[in-house]
């Protein structure tokens, strides 16, 4: 008792029990926990936004996803091949000039490069490997290689079928989602086809590979994919990896409106604008201001329904008409059977079957039917009307 009195006396005359520094936190514990949780969530969101984003570009040497080519880059690097990733046409030309005898891998999926750019790249590279090139790319290079369709689904695995050392050493290759090319030395032909997944020109300076999955991280370890890719891309010490983008598209700057307009527009244009302004002033003064007058209009419900039915008939909107008829029937049946607003179509069908002592499957089939012709739609609507009449008159 004495100690309690001393403690109360030491707290001062205006102090209250439990009024320490942590009293506010104890009284507002839920608000404090909510604020801490919100601050933590905000910190996580900010950290996620500021964190560097992974590369998701297909066949990018920095993309570690299934569609990337980071695995090929690392394996080539471990075998002494220097892989130079370039991001623009100028960087690609500069990298090839700085590395005599380098191999160029070009994957221009959207066809951004024109004939002059392609010629400059192939002339600067010792060897060029094109991955799934487009028709415009092959036409610009004019190397005798042509597109010849796609690998059929019936040929998921392809045999070399040629004398190229790289293909012979690699063996079986995955043909999943691949493209076929013809011309030069053709390898990996599907049965009954003269075109193949891999084509090399006679001089060996141009190689066309018709599959991106062979190089991708997802399928690199399958069959002979890795062996073929490493032997194709690792023939020289330097490899320039180039994926053209939209900034590499060679296109002239769009002409302005003044450049597109003919010369006489500068003289006739102001005059036409002046005449148009005069015409607006003339017609506006003649018609006078607008006057709003309420007009009582009454449209009968039957006329509205008939007009909408004609629109459905002219546009052959069977599904829309069927939906409206079905919805109206279900609403009326639910009201007649006293099911309430939350009843579903199955509930209405079950209740109607019990009430009429008929099979549930029969009522459900009638309600869920989808007429395919206008004649059947009319018959179906008559059947729904008959069902409503039976429920009302029973």
C-alpha positions as CSV (number, residue, x, y, z in Angstrom):
1,X,0.0,0.0,0.0
2,X,2.8,2.4,0.9
3,X,4.6,1.7,-2.3
4,X,1.5,2.3,-4.4
5,X,0.9,5.6,-2.7
6,X,4.5,6.7,-3.4
7,X,4.2,5.7,-7.1
8,X,1.0,7.7,-7.4
9,X,2.5,10.7,-5.7
10,X,5.6,10.6,-7.9
11,X,3.4,10.7,-11.0
12,X,2.1,14.1,-10.2
13,X,-1.3,15.6,-9.5
14,X,-2.3,15.7,-13.2
15,X,-1.1,12.2,-14.2
16,X,-3.5,9.4,-15.0
17,X,-2.8,5.7,-14.6
18,X,-1.4,4.1,-17.7
19,X,-0.6,7.5,-19.4
20,X,2.9,6.5,-20.5
21,X,4.7,7.0,-23.8
22,X,3.1,3.7,-25.2
23,X,-0.4,4.5,-24.1
24,X,-1.4,6.0,-27.4
25,X,-0.1,2.9,-29.3
26,X,-2.1,0.6,-27.0
27,X,-5.3,2.6,-27.5
28,X,-4.9,2.8,-31.3
29,X,-3.3,-0.6,-31.8
30,X,-5.5,-1.5,-34.9
31,X,-4.7,1.8,-36.6
32,X,-1.0,1.4,-36.0
33,X,-1.0,-2.2,-37.4
34,X,-2.9,-1.1,-40.5
35,X,-0.5,1.8,-41.1
36,X,2.5,-0.5,-40.8
37,X,1.0,-3.0,-43.2
38,X,0.2,-0.2,-45.7
39,X,3.7,1.1,-45.4
40,X,5.2,-2.3,-45.9
41,X,3.0,-3.0,-49.0
42,X,4.0,0.4,-50.4
43,X,7.6,-0.3,-49.9
44,X,7.3,-3.7,-51.7
45,X,5.5,-2.0,-54.7
46,X,8.1,0.7,-55.0
47,X,10.9,-1.8,-54.8
48,X,9.3,-3.9,-57.5
49,X,8.9,-0.9,-59.8
50,X,12.5,0.3,-59.3
51,X,14.0,-3.2,-59.7
52,X,15.6,-3.8,-63.0
53,X,13.2,-5.7,-65.4
54,X,14.3,-8.9,-67.1
55,X,14.7,-9.0,-70.8
56,X,11.7,-10.8,-72.5
57,X,12.7,-10.2,-76.1
58,X,12.6,-13.5,-78.1
59,X,16.1,-14.9,-78.8
60,X,17.8,-12.2,-76.7
61,X,21.0,-13.2,-75.1
62,X,19.9,-11.5,-71.9
63,X,16.5,-13.4,-71.8
64,X,16.6,-16.3,-69.4
65,X,13.0,-17.3,-70.1
66,X,11.9,-20.2,-72.3
67,X,12.0,-18.0,-75.5
68,X,15.3,-16.4,-74.8
69,X,18.8,-17.4,-75.9
70,X,20.9,-16.8,-72.8
71,X,21.9,-20.4,-72.5
72,X,23.4,-20.4,-76.0
73,X,25.3,-17.3,-75.3
74,X,26.8,-18.7,-72.1
75,X,27.7,-22.0,-73.7
76,X,29.4,-20.3,-76.6
77,X,31.3,-18.1,-74.2
78,X,32.5,-21.1,-72.2
79,X,33.9,-22.5,-75.5
80,X,35.9,-19.4,-76.3
81,X,33.4,-17.6,-78.5
82,X,33.0,-13.9,-77.8
83,X,29.3,-13.0,-78.2
84,X,28.7,-9.3,-78.9
85,X,25.1,-8.2,-78.5
86,X,24.2,-5.1,-80.5
87,X,21.1,-3.1,-80.3
88,X,21.1,-1.1,-83.6
89,X,22.2,-1.3,-87.2
90,X,25.1,1.1,-86.7
91,X,26.4,-0.8,-83.7
92,X,26.2,-4.1,-85.7
93,X,28.2,-2.6,-88.6
94,X,30.7,-1.2,-86.2
95,X,31.0,-4.5,-84.3
96,X,31.6,-6.4,-87.6
97,X,34.2,-3.9,-88.8
98,X,36.1,-4.2,-85.5
99,X,36.0,-8.0,-85.6
100,X,37.3,-9.3,-89.0
101,X,36.1,-12.8,-89.7
102,X,33.2,-12.6,-87.3
103,X,29.9,-14.5,-87.7
104,X,26.6,-12.5,-87.7
105,X,23.4,-13.9,-86.3
106,X,20.5,-12.0,-87.7
107,X,16.9,-12.5,-86.5
108,X,14.7,-9.9,-88.2
109,X,11.3,-11.2,-87.3
110,X,9.4,-8.1,-88.4
111,X,11.5,-7.3,-91.5
112,X,12.8,-3.9,-90.3
113,X,15.9,-3.9,-92.5
114,X,15.9,-2.9,-96.2
115,X,18.0,-4.3,-99.0
116,X,20.9,-1.8,-98.5
117,X,21.1,-2.5,-94.8
118,X,21.1,-6.2,-95.4
119,X,23.8,-5.9,-98.1
120,X,26.0,-3.8,-95.8
121,X,25.7,-6.4,-93.0
122,X,26.4,-9.5,-95.1
123,X,29.3,-7.8,-96.8
124,X,30.9,-6.9,-93.4
125,X,30.4,-10.4,-91.9
126,X,32.5,-13.5,-92.8
127,X,29.4,-15.7,-92.3
128,X,25.8,-14.8,-91.8
129,X,23.2,-17.0,-90.0
130,X,19.6,-16.0,-90.7
131,X,16.9,-17.3,-88.3
132,X,13.5,-17.7,-89.9
133,X,14.0,-14.9,-92.5
134,X,11.1,-13.3,-94.2
135,X,10.4,-13.3,-97.9
136,X,11.6,-9.7,-98.2
137,X,14.9,-10.5,-96.5
138,X,15.6,-13.4,-98.8
139,X,14.6,-11.4,-101.9
140,X,16.9,-8.6,-100.9
141,X,19.9,-10.9,-100.4
142,X,19.2,-12.8,-103.6
143,X,21.3,-15.8,-102.5
144,X,19.1,-18.4,-104.2
145,X,17.2,-19.4,-101.1
146,X,13.5,-19.4,-101.1
147,X,10.7,-20.0,-98.6
148,X,8.9,-23.4,-99.0
149,X,6.2,-23.6,-96.3
150,X,6.3,-25.0,-92.8
151,X,7.3,-28.2,-91.1
152,X,4.2,-30.5,-91.0
153,X,2.9,-31.6,-87.6
154,X,3.4,-35.2,-88.6
155,X,7.2,-34.6,-88.5
156,X,8.2,-33.5,-85.0
157,X,11.7,-35.0,-85.5
158,X,13.9,-34.5,-88.6
159,X,16.9,-36.4,-89.7
160,X,19.9,-34.6,-91.3
161,X,19.7,-36.1,-94.7
162,X,22.7,-34.1,-96.0
163,X,26.5,-34.1,-95.9
164,X,27.1,-31.0,-93.8
165,X,29.5,-31.8,-91.0
166,X,27.4,-29.8,-88.5
167,X,24.2,-31.5,-89.3
168,X,25.8,-35.0,-89.4
169,X,27.4,-34.5,-86.0
170,X,24.1,-33.1,-84.5
171,X,21.8,-35.8,-85.7
172,X,18.1,-35.7,-85.1
173,X,16.6,-32.2,-84.8
174,X,13.3,-30.8,-83.4
175,X,11.1,-29.6,-86.1
176,X,8.5,-28.0,-83.8
177,X,6.9,-24.8,-85.4
178,X,9.7,-24.6,-88.0
179,X,9.8,-23.2,-91.5
180,X,11.2,-24.8,-94.6
181,X,13.6,-23.3,-97.1
182,X,14.8,-24.4,-100.5
183,X,18.1,-23.7,-102.3
184,X,21.8,-24.5,-101.8
185,X,22.6,-27.4,-99.5
186,X,19.3,-28.5,-97.8
187,X,19.2,-30.5,-94.6
188,X,16.5,-31.8,-92.3
189,X,13.8,-32.4,-94.9
190,X,10.4,-33.7,-93.9
191,X,9.4,-36.9,-95.7
192,X,8.3,-36.2,-99.2
193,X,9.7,-32.6,-99.3
194,X,12.6,-31.1,-101.2
195,X,12.9,-28.2,-98.7
196,X,14.4,-28.4,-95.3
197,X,14.8,-26.7,-91.9
198,X,18.5,-25.8,-92.5
199,X,19.9,-24.4,-95.8
200,X,23.5,-23.3,-96.6
201,X,24.6,-21.6,-99.7
202,X,27.3,-23.2,-101.9
203,X,30.0,-20.9,-100.6
204,X,29.0,-21.4,-97.0
205,X,28.7,-17.6,-96.3
206,X,25.0,-17.7,-95.7
207,X,23.1,-20.2,-93.5
208,X,19.3,-20.1,-93.0
209,X,17.9,-21.8,-89.9
210,X,14.1,-22.1,-90.0
211,X,13.4,-22.6,-86.3
212,X,13.7,-20.3,-83.3
213,X,12.9,-23.1,-80.8
214,X,16.2,-24.8,-81.7
215,X,18.1,-21.9,-80.3
216,X,15.7,-21.1,-77.4
217,X,16.4,-22.0,-73.8
218,X,13.4,-24.2,-73.7
219,X,14.4,-26.7,-76.4
220,X,18.2,-26.3,-76.5
221,X,18.8,-29.5,-74.6
222,X,16.4,-31.6,-76.8
223,X,17.8,-34.0,-79.4
224,X,20.6,-32.5,-81.4
225,X,19.6,-28.9,-81.1
226,X,22.5,-27.8,-79.0
227,X,25.1,-29.6,-81.1
228,X,23.8,-28.0,-84.3
229,X,23.5,-24.5,-82.9
230,X,27.0,-24.6,-81.3
231,X,28.6,-25.9,-84.5
232,X,26.8,-23.4,-86.6
233,X,27.4,-20.3,-84.5
234,X,30.8,-21.2,-83.0
235,X,32.9,-21.5,-86.2
236,X,34.7,-18.2,-85.5
237,X,36.0,-16.5,-82.4
238,X,33.6,-13.6,-82.6
239,X,29.8,-13.7,-82.9
240,X,27.7,-10.6,-83.4
241,X,24.2,-11.1,-82.2
242,X,21.8,-8.7,-83.8
243,X,18.0,-8.4,-83.3
244,X,16.8,-5.4,-85.3
245,X,14.1,-3.2,-83.8
246,X,11.7,-0.5,-84.8
247,X,14.4,2.2,-84.6
248,X,16.4,0.3,-87.3
249,X,13.6,0.6,-89.9
250,X,14.9,2.6,-92.9
251,X,12.1,5.0,-93.7
252,X,11.9,8.6,-94.8
253,X,10.4,11.1,-92.5
254,X,6.7,11.6,-93.2
255,X,6.0,14.6,-95.3
256,X,4.1,17.5,-93.8
257,X,0.7,18.7,-94.8
258,X,2.2,21.7,-96.7
259,X,4.3,19.4,-98.8
260,X,1.4,17.1,-99.6
261,X,-0.9,19.9,-100.6
262,X,-0.9,21.2,-104.2
263,X,0.4,24.7,-105.0
264,X,-3.0,26.2,-105.7
265,X,-4.2,25.5,-102.2
266,X,-2.3,28.5,-100.9
267,X,-4.5,30.8,-103.1
268,X,-7.8,29.0,-103.2
269,X,-7.9,27.8,-99.6
270,X,-8.5,31.1,-97.9
271,X,-11.1,32.0,-100.4
272,X,-13.0,28.8,-99.8
273,X,-12.9,29.3,-96.1
274,X,-14.3,32.9,-96.5
275,X,-17.1,31.6,-98.7
276,X,-17.9,28.8,-96.2
277,X,-18.1,31.4,-93.4
278,X,-20.5,33.6,-95.4
279,X,-22.7,30.6,-96.2
280,X,-23.0,29.7,-92.5
281,X,-23.9,33.2,-91.6
282,X,-26.5,33.4,-94.4
283,X,-28.2,30.1,-93.6
284,X,-28.0,30.7,-89.8
285,X,-29.8,34.0,-90.0
286,X,-32.4,32.7,-92.3
287,X,-33.3,29.7,-90.2
288,X,-33.4,31.6,-87.0
289,X,-32.8,30.3,-83.5
290,X,-33.9,26.8,-82.4
291,X,-37.2,26.5,-80.6
292,X,-37.8,23.7,-78.2
293,X,-41.5,22.6,-77.9
294,X,-42.5,19.5,-75.9
295,X,-44.6,17.2,-78.1
296,X,-46.6,14.4,-76.3
297,X,-45.8,11.1,-78.0
298,X,-47.3,7.8,-77.0
299,X,-46.0,4.6,-78.5
300,X,-47.8,1.4,-77.8
301,X,-45.9,-1.5,-76.4
302,X,-47.1,-3.8,-79.2
303,X,-45.8,-1.4,-81.9
304,X,-42.4,-1.3,-80.1
305,X,-42.3,-5.1,-79.9
306,X,-43.2,-5.5,-83.6
307,X,-40.7,-2.9,-84.7
308,X,-37.9,-4.6,-82.8
309,X,-39.0,-8.0,-84.1
310,X,-38.7,-6.7,-87.7
311,X,-35.2,-5.4,-87.0
312,X,-34.2,-8.8,-85.6
313,X,-35.8,-10.5,-88.7
314,X,-34.0,-8.2,-91.2
315,X,-30.6,-8.7,-89.5
316,X,-31.1,-12.5,-88.9
317,X,-30.3,-12.0,-85.2
318,X,-31.4,-15.4,-84.1
319,X,-29.3,-15.5,-81.0
320,X,-30.5,-12.1,-79.8
321,X,-34.2,-13.0,-80.5
322,X,-33.7,-16.3,-78.8
323,X,-32.1,-14.7,-75.8
324,X,-35.0,-12.2,-75.4
325,X,-37.7,-14.8,-75.7
326,X,-35.9,-17.1,-73.2
327,X,-35.4,-14.3,-70.7
328,X,-39.0,-13.2,-70.9
329,X,-40.3,-16.7,-70.5
330,X,-38.1,-17.4,-67.5
331,X,-39.1,-14.2,-65.8
332,X,-42.8,-14.8,-66.3
333,X,-42.6,-18.5,-65.2
334,X,-40.6,-17.5,-62.1
335,X,-43.3,-15.0,-61.2
336,X,-46.1,-17.5,-61.9
337,X,-44.4,-20.2,-59.8
338,X,-43.5,-17.7,-57.0
339,X,-39.8,-18.5,-57.1
340,X,-38.4,-15.1,-56.5
341,X,-36.0,-12.8,-58.4
342,X,-32.9,-15.0,-57.6
343,X,-34.2,-18.1,-59.4
344,X,-31.9,-19.5,-62.1
345,X,-33.0,-21.1,-65.4
346,X,-32.5,-24.6,-63.9
347,X,-34.6,-23.6,-60.8
348,X,-37.4,-22.4,-63.1
349,X,-37.3,-25.6,-65.2
350,X,-37.3,-27.9,-62.2
351,X,-40.2,-26.0,-60.6
352,X,-42.2,-26.1,-63.8
353,X,-41.6,-29.8,-64.2
354,X,-42.8,-30.5,-60.7
355,X,-45.8,-28.3,-61.1
356,X,-46.8,-29.9,-64.5
357,X,-45.7,-33.4,-63.4
358,X,-43.4,-33.7,-66.5
359,X,-39.8,-34.8,-66.8
360,X,-37.2,-32.2,-65.8
361,X,-35.1,-33.0,-68.8
362,X,-37.9,-32.2,-71.2
363,X,-38.5,-28.7,-69.7
364,X,-34.8,-28.0,-69.5
365,X,-34.2,-29.1,-73.1
366,X,-37.0,-26.8,-74.2
367,X,-35.7,-23.8,-72.3
368,X,-32.0,-24.3,-73.2
369,X,-32.7,-25.0,-76.9
370,X,-30.8,-22.9,-79.5
371,X,-32.8,-22.7,-82.8
372,X,-30.7,-22.6,-85.9
373,X,-33.3,-21.4,-88.4
374,X,-36.0,-18.8,-88.3
375,X,-38.7,-21.4,-88.8
376,X,-37.5,-23.3,-85.8
377,X,-37.3,-20.1,-83.8
378,X,-41.0,-19.5,-84.5
379,X,-41.9,-23.1,-83.5
380,X,-39.7,-22.8,-80.4
381,X,-41.4,-19.5,-79.3
382,X,-44.8,-21.2,-79.7
383,X,-43.7,-24.1,-77.5
384,X,-42.5,-21.6,-74.9
385,X,-45.9,-19.8,-75.0
386,X,-47.7,-23.1,-74.7
387,X,-45.6,-24.0,-71.6
388,X,-46.5,-20.6,-70.0
389,X,-50.2,-21.2,-70.7
390,X,-50.1,-24.6,-69.1
391,X,-48.5,-23.2,-65.9
392,X,-51.0,-20.4,-65.7
393,X,-54.1,-22.5,-66.4
394,X,-53.3,-25.6,-64.4
